[in-house]
């Protein structure tokens, strides 16, 4: 059975990028759209992992081919560093407790372990969450069950770093598209050949009897996502204006958006710069991991935080 274990919907909320907060959504995908497209692209199971939310997965009801997941933002206290952790097959009560604890990994990670929640460390070689170092990663590794070794939005070199870490620390390798638009959905996946239903898939996942497949990421994937997000933004704002043509706020957003159309090309240039920085971050992280002495690699979460 195949499943794309990293996908987003509009329940992921608004972008965390400067100047785009509360303006551009992380994703414009609806849960039903994600479900139907993932199935059409050969996924036997559908996992929705929105940012710190499970509403997207719950919106699909109690379908027996849906995995309730969440991409949790775990923060290191007193540091500008956070990590993204995918958790799978969680309840609403567990989600609430995770959200209460996620602002301090010292509280979060022991809870996930105590609850026996399958947890993966996502896009480990990416700098999007701050200046993550070898020490941060070493502190988390004993607490996670898996590493995301193929992220459909990351460079091959970044995914290769994750493969090496997973192999060195005997962690299960998983994969997902990290789809924020429909373009990449279902094109990066985990396969559990022996599984015939959701329970068996999750059991095989825990046992590490899975394979990864599908695409890596790169500039053209990001550029495509940017273009699709911009189109979705205008479609949403235009629809809102039609629904309430007398709202000055909606007029301001619509006409302001139109006025900004000439600068839409800027993000495509920034995308190229983004991957140059990501490649540099990956190399620096590799150096840091190699330079970290063995005793340091075995230090606990308390010291890193």
Secondary structure, 3 states (H helix, E strand, C coil): CEEECCECCHHHCECCCCCCCCCCECCCCCHHHHHHHHHHCCCCEEEECCECCCHHHHCCCCCCCEEEEEEEEEECCCCCCEEEEEEECCCHHHHHHHHHHCCCHHHHHHHHHHCCCCEEECCCCCCCCCCCCHHHHHHHHCCCCEEEEEECCCCHHHHHHHHHHHHHCCCEEEEECCECCCCCCCCEEEECCCCCCHHHHHHHHHHCCCEEEECCCCHHHHHHHHHHHHHHHHHHHHHHHHHCCCCHHHHHHHHHHHHCHHHCCHHHHHHHHHHHHHHHHHHHHHHHHHHCCHHHHCCCHHHHC
